[in-house]
Amino acid sequence: MKSTLTQLTAQFDQAIVAAFGPELTGTDPMLEPTTNPKFGDYQANLAMSLAKPLKNNPRAIASQIVEHLDVSALCEPPEIAGPGFINLRLRTDYLEQQLQQMQADPRLGIPPVAQPQRVIVDFSSPNIAKEMHVGHLRSTIIGDSIARVQEFMGHDVLRLNHVGDWGTQFGMLITHLQEACPDALEADSSVDIGDLVAFYKQAKQRFDTDDDFKTRSREAVVALQAGDDTATKAWKVLCTQSRQEFQKIYDRLGITIQERGESFYNPLLADVVKDLDTQGLLVEDQGAKVVFVDGFTNKAGDPLPLIIQKSDGGYNYATTDLAAIRYRTQQDGAQRVLYVVDAGQSNHFALVFQVAAKAGWIPDGVELTHVPFGVVQGEDGKKFKTRSGETVRLKDLLDEAVSRARADLERRIEAEGRQESESFIQTVAETVGIDAVKYADLSQNRTSNYIFSFDKMLALQGNTAPYMLYAYVRVQGISRKGNIDFDHLPDEARIHLEEASEFALARHLLQLDEVLDEVAQDLYPNRLCQYLFELSQKFNQFYDRCSVLQAPEPQRTSRLLLCDLTAQTLKLGLSLLGISVLERM
Ligand code: ARG
């Protein structure tokens, strides 16, 4: 099914060409949904912007366009308002027929894109042996949703975990492992080195206070880089244990992602340096090899270089990202690479992208985008910490969300005098708890800092996961009670709109395709949350004002179809946020 906006845009294009000639082919009609239903459904604002180039007043231009505009299959006759707005009101039979098609289609009337792209989403990407912190949680949740939307649109998506599994910090980790936990290095041992975060802290503590240890650590880095067996074995032990911890979090959050850590690019780094050098981009600066980039200066106003190879020969985080760009565009055939990484790394990506562009490593038509997000704050507006000032462990955070969801649920069950099994309680609590954490994050504009609050995210009212889950259960309950077979409807079953609240719901339902297009392009999942939240509200208004199950036929079937379509839309929308729904809660 073709989206309304696509159909209207095509008609406008024809009208503009017919009115003003082929030079204006492809002019953006500047169509927007109206803010007030009084003005219809869409408003085209192009007449105002054509006034200058066409040297005519906008109202005259608008009427010339309208004269040639054939939207009669979709709209009532267009109206010109104010300085030259063209207002369009969708015809009722058109709305009804669109809804009907949407209801009958598992993709809700949204076809996959005609030209699928190879899209890489680089997200989550925690660091080995350091904790996976709330920043990585944001990246994981937002990145997963962005990947889901791209997948739904029909793109060929590669989800990559650019794990921090290489770097000088491994010197101290390996040395500490060899000395404190030698058993772990025995052939095929599977010693649990315990809490890796504590392990990291101990190693760091020794590194900072013990000069001999520091020297041994430096030697370990060299050994690791040279492929020494023992160092490599130690490195592997550390990676394996970290990986197991990360995987627990991914399983719990329902995340699939493919690991391709920094170490993967090691063999490709020398060539990055060589190529930059051949191209004359590399400069020696205090012993290091750097590339100077435009528009970046340090505090003193001096040009800022991107360090490619340090004076000791070691490579940098940035070097790896350059190698990754080459690999992803050449080997993976990526056409769009989305880096879901905190806003603190904006400079890093700007520099890396610029160097890659200078070096000619970004093929035409390939888009590299940093998708930044803000930091997570506690309710006091400070950095998110436990009461005792420690970094919050993700496992504890998820556990707490689930146990609070469970307490709420048990209270309700008791108040309502229900009997529920332990397995029901467990499933609902786990789903609500995890959904709440995800939804709270996704419903914020990702670029803002985000205040983490269990109370807010678990509230039954407002733009929260529990509210959305209830809305789904409720709508689903009504269509279930209606007991009609939505997959095999009799021919005479039709959606027929009468009441204002039905129209409002119908129009909103039909905006799903536009919202998804927008999210796929601009990568703001909060737009989808807002859409779904408004959908629930519009549904509630409809349900307050219109009887459904008690309505006479054919109204009853029509309204049940609206309920079913609303439930399907909520379910699909939430699934694209990585949120699972419940049939009962
Ligand atoms: N490991 C990095 C961090 O924790 C994030 C990596 C992001 N991805 C990338 N290609 N640089 O900050």
Residues whose N, C-alpha, C, O or C-beta is under 5 A from the ligand:
A	BS01	LIG	D122 S125 P126 N127 H162 G164 V341
